[in-house]
Amino acid sequence: MIEVNILAGHKGSGKTTVIEIVNTFGFYATELSVQWKYLEALGFERGEREGEWSIGVISLVYENLLRRTNISPIFMSGFSRPIEIDFLQDKGFNCTIIEVTADTNIRYQRTIQRARGREAEISIEEFNESDLRRLGQVDGYRTNNLNGLLSLASCKIDNNGSIEELVRQVKNMLKSKGYLR
């Protein structure tokens, strides 16, 4: 059975950095947004209704990546709903949620520094609004449920310290799961 480890957390918590660290240890790690970009280039379109594209994207990733692989474990980020995990589990994948967390001010500063899209100019109010969207507390985003997803986490990585500390935590997590000796 293929193990899929879902890295979940708020914007700026360090999910992408954890993906990169996991990759450095030799494990396959990817973000749903990266997979979606490639699927869009192949002509796939996301649904129009709230929440519809989420399962659609995961379904496409399942059909075009997960179903065809024998790589295990896989690490992925970009999930915001327990229903997305249910979908993968219904397809026979063993899913584990790993929470990546950091304080709000640290996350805000990281978001500005990485400057994806228009993030360099995002205000703290807009940043907090994006947290509320991920939590499903804003109209148009009610199907999001990051808190529900995080409540399923069996492991937590605290990313409030140095990169060296984060690497140690990721290595310890990989060891605790039996992936490293």
N, C-alpha and C positions, 0 to 999 in steps of 0.2 A: 504494500500500500504506500502510495506516495505521500510524504509528509509536506504540508504547506504551512509555513510559519508566517503569520500575518503580523507585520509591524504596524501598530496603530498608535496614533497620538495626534495632538493638535499641530497646526501649522507652526513650523520653526522648532519643533521639539527635537529634531535630529534624526528623523526616519531615514532620510536620504543618506546621511553620514553613516548610520548603522548599516544600511544596504551596502555602502562602499566598503565598510570594514568587513562585513560578512563575506563579500566578494573577495577581499584580500586574503581571507582564510581559505579560499578555494571553493566556496559554495555558490551555487547559482542564486542570484538575487536580482530582482527587478521591481520596477514600480508600475502600477496599473497605467499611470499616465503615459509612460514610455510605450507600453504595449498598445495603448489606444492610439497614440500618434502613428504607429506603424500600420495599425488596422485602418485608420482614416486614409492613409496613403494608398491602401489597397482598395479604397472605395466604400468602406463601411461607413454608415451614418448612424449617429446616435439618435435615440428617440426624442420626441418633443416634450413629452409630459414629464412632470416632476418624478424623479426617482426611476423612470423607465430606462434611462440610458445606463444606470448603474448595473443592473442585472444583465442588460444587453451587452455591455462591455465585458463583464465577467464571463458571460456565456461565450462571447467571441474569443476571449483569451483562453477559456477552457477548450473550445473547439480547435483553436489554432496553435496552442502551446501545451497546455497541461495534459490534455487527452493523448497527445502524441509523444510525450516524453517518458523516459524511464529515470530521469534525474530525481534523486531524493536525497536530502531534503531540498525544498525550494523555499526561498524567503521572498515575500512580496509586501509592498506597502500600497496605500491608496484606497483602502477600504474605509467605509464610514457607517456601515449598517450590519447588524447581526444577520439579516436576511441574506446578505452576500456570502456569509460563512455557511449558512444553511444550504445555499445552492451548491457550494463546493462539496460539502459533506454528503449531500444527496447524490453527488456524482462519484462518491467513494473515496474522497480525499480525507486524510487525517489532518485536521486544521488545528493549529495552536495559535492563540493570540499573545503577542508580546507587546506590552505597553511601553512606549518611549515617551518620557515626560521631562519637562523643564518648566521653570517658573515663567510666568507671563512676560515679565520685563525682558528676560533673557531671550525668549522666543521672538518677541517684537524686534529687538535689536538684530537678531540673526536674520529675520525676514527682510528687514531694511538692507542689511549688508549684502545678502545674496542677490537682491534686486531682480528677481524673476518677473518678467513682464513689467507691470507698473508698480511693483512692490517697493521700489526705492522711495516712492512718495507717499506710501500708505500712512494714514494717521493712526494714532492709537485707537481712536473710535472705530475706524474702518477695520482695524485688526481685530478688535473685540467683536465687531459685527460678524467677521468671518468665523470666529470661534462659535458664535451663536448659530450661524448657518450650519456648521458641521454637527452641532448638537441637535439640530432640527427645531430650533426655537424661533425661526423666522419664516414668515409666509413664503411659499415657493420652495422651501427646503424642508418641509415637515417630515418627509420620509427619511431624512438623515437621522442617525441615532448613534453618534460617536460614544456617548455615555454607555449605551447598551452594549456596544462593541467592546469598550474598555472594561466593562463589568465581567466580560468573559476571559479576560487576560489571566494567564497562569504564571506570568513572569513580568517583571517591571525593570526597565533600565532607566536610571535617573541621569539625565544629561545636563546637569547644572555645573559640572566641573570642567576639567581640562580634557583635551582630546586623548591624552594618555589614560586618564581615568575611564573615559568612554570605551577605549579599546580593551582595557582590563575587564570592564563589565560585560562587553560583548563576548570576549574570550571565555569568561566564566559562564555565561549563559550557554555558549556552544558546548562547553564541557559538561554542564549540568544536564543538557539534553542528550549527552552521549555521542555528540558529533566530533568532539576532539578528545584526545587523551591527556 
